[in-house]
Structures are given as structure tokens and as C-alpha cells.
Amino acid sequence: MDLTLSTALAEVSAGLEKSETFVRLVLSGRRRNMKTPAERIDLKPVLLKSEIKYQLSQSDGRAMTTKNYSPKEFIELNLLEAGFANILLEQKSGSISIRITKKGEALVHRTSDSFEADLSHDRTKARLLDANDPFLIEVGISDESGKVKASKNDKYLQVEEFLRLLVPALNSAIEAGHIAKPTAVLPLSIVDLGCGHAYLTFAAHQYLTKQGIPVKVVGIDVRESARVRNSQIAQKLGISKSISFLAEEISQTTLQSADVAIALHACDTATDDAIAWAVNTGAKLALIAPCCHHDIQAQMVDTPEPWQMITKNGIMKERLGDLITDALRMQIMKLSGYRVEAIEFIGGEHTPRNLMIRAVKTGAIADLAEQSRYDAMISLWKVKPALAALLNR
């Protein structure tokens, strides 16, 4: 649904004034040509000395800081107008999510889901997945009693955060018409490229199914043992008709299409294989969390000045190589008709691999300046991205 931005923000602001029904607010992403005061802001109500306060947690990409405000004090900060591109408000009777487009338009999605506010000061973050969900037990994240295993807590948080990124991105793509509204006849198709133990594959299937969204999910992994194990779990859960697994290389998979392509930490150029598959098959939404950027790093031999002041330090060269690799991947996707952004996948305290590439196929033709910018970067560093070779660029 399209609304004027001021109308949508006024609705969220009005919801924030009702502390008795407020559950959670998340501000993330960055609007075009605007600078936000933090990478992400999370807000929740807490009960302090018999008074409701709004606890604000914000990340600058390195550390998380927390501060408490009265509802009025928080509203007066005017953070809804601070340049964030994505706004999610959860109330006890439902939620509203807003994605602000490059043109400053508001794409709005509402749900009638019920949410509960836990007012304890150090409360556990509201979860999308119950720890006792049968699939979490079957994949080994939770124990037989339905409690998350201590050794799997970070994996559980990864799955949770992935869903928090997938759902609004998916809703926005459907609202914008980039993905057709799923039906029983034409369900939403999702492929998990390099699915491994299929944590995300099962999570996406189970959560979206519970939300009433018809889905058809496929997990792809090169190992036959993974296909057998995951297929057995699907059969045990009684969901084999809508989720299946293939033992294939990403670059050689027989799967021809999907609405949504996801790939979590496919190592080195396997990430390029996943992106190439998404681009070549016209996937409408791609969520890619890269890993192990060795390809470009190995090519960074002749460092242009003044960049040697960075690359002479091994760890800094490695991080710069990571950034160059993902920047080139994103630019190639932009030149291929995608709207692309880099977002934080999960806090660095849980994993150092915390960048995700989120891309929506709009079909927009990139201007010549974007191609020139890409060519200049390639020329400067004298590198040839694996993705460029896969897409014949």
C-alpha cells in the first residue's frame, strides 16, 4: 500500500504515544542521500520504578549503546525523520512496516499478528521462533525438552535475525509488485543455495507457512549426505510436499527459477555462484551473506597509491579485500537490474561475518556513470571478479 510518507510516519508516531500497547520499534537502513545517527535502532518498553520507559539500543557498527527515555522524550528525538529507510512498529494488536523508496515514497505493510511486551529491564528479545518448534529440535538447535542448546545459541540468533530481514524485504517486494502475491496454486518459491544443515531452509518454510504464505522451498547442497539427512527431517515433520533438497553444485544445479534466492556464508566464490544463479534466473529477491573472500584478496598484488598505507598491514588488507569484493558484487548486480544494499546481518558479537547483500530485481537500467564507476574500480585494482566471469561482464 502506498501512503504519503508524512501520513505513514504520523501513524507510527501515534502508536509510540500509546505506551500501554507498544511492543517494539526497529529503525534500519539508510535513505538515499541521507545520513542516519546509527546503523540500527531498537526500541522496547521497560518498567522502571513503576513507570514505563522506552529503552533505546543503537549500533554504530562497532558497539551497542543503551539509554532509557520517557515516551514523550523519545518522540521528541524525532528519529522517525532521521533518514532511516525501514521502520517497523509492533503493537499488541498488530504491526506496521514502512519501506521508504529512493523517491521518498512510503511502501506500507500491516499485519494483524498479536505481540506481547515483556517489560523486564533485561528481557529476552521477542522471538519469531519458539525454541520448542519441532524443526529446531530436529535440526539440533534445541534439545528434546525444547530449549536452545548453549552451543547452538549463536546459530539460533542467526536464524532469528535472518527471518527479521527476510520478512520485511519479502513484504516490500510483494507490495511493490516485484514478486507476485503467493497463492496455493502459485506459491512463493525459495531456494537456499548451499543450505548445509538447512537451518535457514526449514526456518523460512516453517515461519512463512505459519504466517499463511504458501511456499515451495528447495535446499541445494553439494553433499549427498546433507540431502538425505534434510529430506528425512522434512519427511518426519510431514512437510515433504512443500520442501525438498538437491545434492548439486550451485553452479550446476538443475533448478531453473525461484522468486527468492538465499545463501548464507557460501565460502569464497561459492557466493559468486549463488549470485550468478540469482541473476541468470531472474530471482526477484536475493539475500546473500558472503564468506571467506579469498579470490580478490589473492589478486591484490599491485596496490595503487596511497592504498599501500592500508595494504601493508595484513589484517587491514584482508578487510579491504572483503569490502572491495562485496562492493564489486553489488555493483555488478546493480548493472544487472537490481536495487542493491549492504546491511548488517547480525551483531558482530555473534559472528564476524555480519554483512548481508540484499537485492531486489526492479529491471531498472543503471546509468552510464555506474558502469564507469565499476570500470574505474577494476582498472585501479587490476582485478577480475569471479562474478564478472560467471556473468560474462
N, C-alpha and C positions, 0 to 999 in steps of 0.2 A: 504494500500500500504506500503510495506517495503522499506525503503531507508537507506543508511548508515547514522548514526547519524550525522556525520560531514556535509553531504550534506543537511540534513533537517535543521540543525541549521544555516547553511550558507544562506539558503533560507529565514529564519526568520530574520536573521541579515540584509540581503539585503532589506527586507521590512521595517525594522526600519529606514534605511537610507533615505527612501522616506517619509519625514515628511508631504508632501502635500497629501499623500494617507493613512497615518497611522491613525487608529481609536482607537485600544485598544490592549494591551498585558496583558495576565494573566499567571503568573508562580505559580504553586501549586504542592502539593505532594512532596515526597522525594524519590530519587533513592536509591536503595539498597546499604547499607554500606556508604552512603554519608550524610553529614550534610548541610542543607541549611541555608542561613543567615537570613531567615524569614520563617514563616509558609506559607505565601502567599504574592505575589507582584502583584499589579495592576498598569498599566502604561497607561496614556492617554495624548494626546496633549492639550496644553492650549496656549492661545495667551496672552503674557505679554509684554507690551510696544512695540507692533507691531512686536514681534518676537515669533516664535514658540518654546515652551519649552515642554519637556516631564515631566509630573508630576507623580512622583513615590509615591505610597502609599503602605506601608508594615505593616504586622501584625506579632507580636511575640507571639500571642495567648492571650495577655492581653491588649495591646494598639495598636492603629494605628498611624503611623507617616507618614508625607508627606514631600517631597522635590522635587524641580524642577531642571532639568538638560537640557543642550542643547542636541540635538540628538547625537552628537558626544561624549559628556561626558557620556551619558548613555551607549552607545555601548561599550565604553572603560571600563565600570564596569564589563563587561563580565559575566553578570548574567545568560545568557543562559547556561553557563557551570558550574553553581554554585550548581548543584545537584538536581534541580527540575525535577520531573518525568512527569509533564504535562505542556505543553506550548501551549497557544492559541494566535494566532495573527489574528486580524481583520483589514482588509483594506477596502477601499471604494468599491472595486470590488469583494471582497470575503474574505474567511478566510482559515487558515491552523491550524490544531490542531495536536500536536505530543504527543504521549504517549511513554515514554521510558521504555522498559521492564527490567526485572531483568538481562537479558543477555546483556543489553546495546544496544538493537536494537530499531530502531525508527519505530513506527506504525503511519502512517500519514493519515490524512483525510482532504479533501478540500471541500469547498462549494463555490458556485458562488453567494451567497446571497449579497445583497447590504447593506452597513453600512454607517452611517453618523457620522462625527465627529463634536461635539459641542465644540468649542474652549474656551468657557467661563471658567474662572478660577474655579468657584464653580459649574460647570454644574451638572445637574442631571445625574446619571448613565444611560447609554443607556439601554433601557428596551427591553426584549424579548416579553413582552405582552403589547399591548396598553391598557391604562386604560379604554378605551371605548369598549373593547371587550365585546360582548353580554354576554358571560358566566360569566365575572366578575361582571356584573350588576345583573345577575340572582342569583348568589350565595351570593350577598350582600357585595362584596368588594368595588365595585364602585357604585356611586349614579346614578340616572336616566340620569343625564347630562354627564355621562362618566368620572367622576372624582373620584379618590380613596378617600374613606371616611377617615377622620382623625383617627377614631377609628380602622380602618382596615389596616392602613399603614404597620404595622409590619407583618400582615398576607400576604399582597401583596408582601412585600420583601421576605418573606419565600418562597412563590410560585416561584418568580423570581429566587431566589438562587437555589431552587430545580431543576429547569429546566437547569440552568447553570451547575449543577453537573450531571444531567441525560444525557444530550445530548452528551457530550464527552465520558462518560462512555459507552453509548449505541453504539456510532460510533466505539469506540475502540473494543468492543466486537464483533461487526459485521465484522470489518476489520480483526480481529484475527480468525474469523471463529467459535467463541463460540456461536454466535447467527446467524441463517440463515438470509440472506438478505430478508427483508419483501417484499411480493408481494400481489397483490389483492386477489389471491387465498389462500395464506398463510400469512395473516397479522401478524404483531408483536402483541403478546398477553401480556397484562399488567394487574396485579391485584394490587389494593390498599387495603391492609389489615387493617381494622379499619379506613375506609375512612371518617367517621363523615359527615361533611358538603360537602365533596368531592371537596375541593379546588384543591388538587393535582390531583385527578382523572380527573376532567374536564380540568385542565391546561395541563396535559400530552397529553390527547386526542386532544385538540384544537391545541396546538403548533405543535405536530408531524404531525397532519393532514395537517396543513398549510405548513409544510416542505416537503409534498409529500410522507410521510411514511404511508403506510396502517396500521391501528391499530385496535385492538379489545380490549377494556378496560372493566374491571369489578371492581366495588367497593363493598367491603364487610363491613357491619357494623351490630352489633347485634340488633340495633333498627329498628323496622318495620317503624317507623315514618321517619327515615333517608332514608330508601329505597323508600318510597312513595314520599317524597319531592324531592330527587335527580332524581328519574325516571320522575317526572313531569317536572323538569328543562330540562332533556335530550330531552323529547318529545317537549317541547316548542322551543328548539334550533334546532330541526329536526335532531338529531344525535342518535336516539334510536337504529338504526340498528348496530351501532359500539360501543355503550357504554351501560352497563346495571348494575343493582345493586341487591345485595342479602342481605336479613336480616338473617344473620347467625353468630354464634360464629366462630372466626378464627380457633379454634381448631377442629371444627366440620363442616367446610364448605364442601359443595358438589363439589366445584370447584376442578378439578383434576390436572391442569397444567397451567403454564404461562411461557413465556420467561423471563419476568421481574416482580419481586415482590418488592413492596414498602410499607413501613409502617412508618408513621410519628407520633412519640410520643404516640405509643400504651403503655398504662400505665403498669408499672411493668412487670409481667410475660406474659402479652399480647404480649410484644415484643418477648419473647421466643416462644410463639405460632406462631408468624409470621415467625421467623427464622426457626423453626421446619418445618413449612409448606413449606418454600422455599427449605430446604434441602431434605425433604422427596419426594417432587415432582420434584426435579431436576431443579429448576429455574436457568436460566443461569446467571442472573444478579440480585443482591439484593441491595437495598438502604434502610437502616434501621436507623431511628433516635430514639434512646431509650428515655425512660422517667420513672421517679419515681422508682428508683432501691431499693425497699424495701426488696426483697427476700434474697439476700446475706447479706445485712446490718443486718437483724434480726439474721442471723446465725453467725455473727462475735462476738462470746461470749468469747471464749478463745483466746485472742490475743497473738501471739508469740512475743518474744522479738527480736529486740528492737523496734517493731512497736507500743508498748504502748505509746511511746512519741508522736505518732500521734493520736492514737485512744482515748486517754484520753480527747481529745478536741472533743466535739460532732460534730461540723461542719466539722472538718477535717476527722473524722471517716466516716462521710456521704460521703464526696468526695472520700475518699479512697475506700469505698464500691462501689461507682459508677464505679471507674476505674477497680477494681477487677472484678466486674460483666461483664463489656464490654470486658475486656481482655480475660476472660474465654469464653465468647460467640464467640469472634473472633477466639480463638484457636480451639474451637470445630468445627467451620466452616472450618478452615484450615485442620483439621484432616478429614473433610468430603469431601475434594477435591476442596476447594475454595481458590482462591487467595484473601486475605482479607487485608484491610487497614482502619484505622480510619482517618477521615478528618473533617475539620471544616465545619459545615453545613451553619451557618450564624453567623455573628459577635455577640459577647456577649452583645453588646449594644441593640440588638433587642430581644434576648431571651437567658436565661441562659442555655437552653437545646440545645447546639450548636455542639454536636458531632454526626457524622453520620458514620455508618459502611457500607463500600462499598465492595461488594464481587462478584467475577466473578468465575463461575464454570469452572475450567480447567480440572478437573479429575485427577490432579497430586496427587500422593501418598506422603503424608507427611513422612519425615524420622522419625526414632525411637526417635531421640532427641526431636522432637516436642511433641511426646506422653509423653516422660519422663518429659518434662518441664511442661506439663499440670498436670500430676500426682503429681509432686512436689508441685505445687501451691495448689492443692486440699488438699494434705496432710498437708501442712504448716498451712492453714487457717481452716481446718476441716469443709469445706463447701461442699454442694451438689447443683450445679447449676440446676435451673429448666429446662434449655435447655438440660442438660445431661440426666435428667429423661425422657424428651419427646422423645429423640433420642436413649434411651436405651444405654447410654455410661457409 
